[in-house]
Amino acid sequence: MLQLRQPLVSVIIPAYNAEKTISSTINSVLNQTYTNLEIIIVDDGSEDSTAELTAKFAIKDKRIVLIKQANAGVAKARNLAIAKSRGEYIAPIDADDIWFPQKIEKQLQCILDSSLS
């Protein structure tokens, strides 16, 4: 685990009709070994239960922010999340992807190590 500096990482998840995969995606982010995260999920006008499933996660974990917008496409959803982010780093993930538990920790360590060189 990173010891010195713990910058905030903004995880960005655009989601459209992702009810079948969004829970696995969110869990893979919540299970990261690096925990100084904000998780911004933009529901892009889903017509399924994506927003409701995401809202349940947001109630349990204050790092999760759900933003709803009318369907405008993945790029606009991603850009909205980035505009609302507060992190020093952005970590995008699609609503149907999962991460290994050390993904953020290892990537951030590489970034911080290279800045010390």
C-alpha positions as CSV (number, residue, x, y, z in Angstrom):
1,M,0.0,0.0,0.0
2,L,1.2,3.5,-0.7
3,Q,2.6,5.1,2.4
4,L,3.7,8.7,1.7
5,R,1.2,10.6,-0.4
6,Q,-2.4,9.5,-0.8
7,P,-3.9,11.6,-3.5
8,L,-7.6,11.4,-4.2
9,V,-8.4,9.3,-7.3
10,S,-11.7,9.9,-9.1
11,V,-13.2,6.8,-10.6
12,I,-15.5,7.6,-13.4
13,I,-18.2,5.2,-14.5
14,P,-20.6,6.2,-17.3
15,A,-23.6,3.8,-17.3
16,Y,-26.4,3.1,-19.7
17,N,-28.8,0.2,-19.2
18,A,-26.1,-1.6,-17.2
19,E,-28.2,-3.4,-14.6
20,K,-26.6,-6.8,-15.5
21,T,-23.1,-5.6,-14.8
22,I,-23.0,-2.4,-12.8
23,S,-23.0,-4.2,-9.4
24,S,-19.9,-6.3,-10.3
25,T,-18.2,-3.1,-11.6
26,I,-18.9,-1.1,-8.5
27,N,-17.8,-4.0,-6.2
28,S,-14.5,-4.3,-8.1
29,V,-13.9,-0.6,-7.4
30,L,-15.0,-0.8,-3.8
31,N,-12.6,-3.7,-3.3
32,Q,-9.5,-1.7,-4.3
33,T,-6.6,-1.9,-1.9
34,Y,-6.1,1.8,-2.5
35,T,-9.1,3.5,-0.8
36,N,-8.7,7.2,-1.2
37,L,-11.3,7.2,-4.0
38,E,-14.4,9.1,-5.1
39,I,-16.6,7.1,-7.4
40,I,-18.7,9.1,-9.8
41,I,-21.3,7.2,-11.7
42,V,-23.3,8.9,-14.4
43,D,-26.5,7.2,-15.3
44,D,-27.0,8.2,-18.9
45,G,-30.8,8.0,-19.1
46,S,-31.0,4.2,-18.5
47,E,-34.4,2.6,-19.0
48,D,-33.6,-0.3,-16.6
49,S,-32.7,-0.4,-12.9
50,T,-29.1,0.9,-13.3
51,A,-29.8,4.1,-11.3
52,E,-31.7,2.2,-8.5
53,L,-28.9,-0.4,-8.1
54,T,-26.3,2.4,-8.1
55,A,-28.3,4.4,-5.5
56,K,-28.2,1.4,-3.1
57,F,-24.4,1.4,-3.3
58,A,-24.3,5.2,-2.7
59,I,-26.4,4.8,0.5
60,K,-23.9,2.3,1.9
61,D,-20.6,4.1,0.8
62,K,-20.3,7.9,0.9
63,R,-17.5,7.8,-1.7
64,I,-20.1,7.0,-4.4
65,V,-21.9,9.8,-6.2
66,L,-24.7,9.1,-8.6
67,I,-25.5,11.7,-11.3
68,K,-28.4,11.2,-13.6
69,Q,-28.7,12.8,-17.0
70,A,-30.9,12.4,-20.1
71,N,-29.4,10.0,-22.6
72,A,-26.6,11.9,-24.3
73,G,-24.0,9.2,-24.9
74,V,-21.0,7.8,-23.2
75,A,-18.6,10.6,-24.0
76,K,-20.9,13.3,-22.5
77,A,-21.6,11.1,-19.4
78,R,-17.8,10.6,-18.9
79,N,-17.1,14.3,-19.4
80,L,-19.8,15.3,-16.9
81,A,-18.2,12.9,-14.3
82,I,-14.8,14.4,-15.0
83,A,-16.2,17.9,-14.6
84,K,-17.7,17.0,-11.2
85,S,-14.6,15.2,-10.0
86,R,-12.3,16.5,-7.3
87,G,-9.5,14.0,-7.6
88,E,-5.9,14.6,-8.6
89,Y,-6.1,11.6,-10.9
90,I,-8.9,10.2,-13.1
91,A,-9.5,6.5,-13.4
92,P,-12.1,5.7,-16.0
93,I,-13.9,2.3,-16.0
94,D,-16.8,1.2,-18.2
95,A,-20.0,-0.1,-16.5
96,D,-19.3,-3.7,-17.8
97,D,-15.7,-4.0,-16.7
98,I,-14.0,-5.2,-13.5
99,W,-10.7,-4.4,-11.9
100,F,-8.2,-6.5,-10.1
101,P,-8.0,-5.4,-6.4
102,Q,-4.6,-3.7,-6.7
103,K,-5.1,-1.9,-10.0
104,I,-5.3,1.6,-8.7
105,E,-2.6,1.0,-6.1
106,K,-0.1,-0.3,-8.7
107,Q,-0.9,2.4,-11.2
108,L,-0.6,5.2,-8.7
109,Q,2.6,3.7,-7.4
110,C,4.1,3.8,-10.9
111,I,3.0,7.4,-11.3
112,L,4.4,8.5,-8.0
113,D,7.7,6.6,-8.5
114,S,8.2,8.2,-11.9
115,S,7.7,11.6,-10.4
116,L,10.4,11.0,-7.9
117,S,12.9,10.1,-10.5
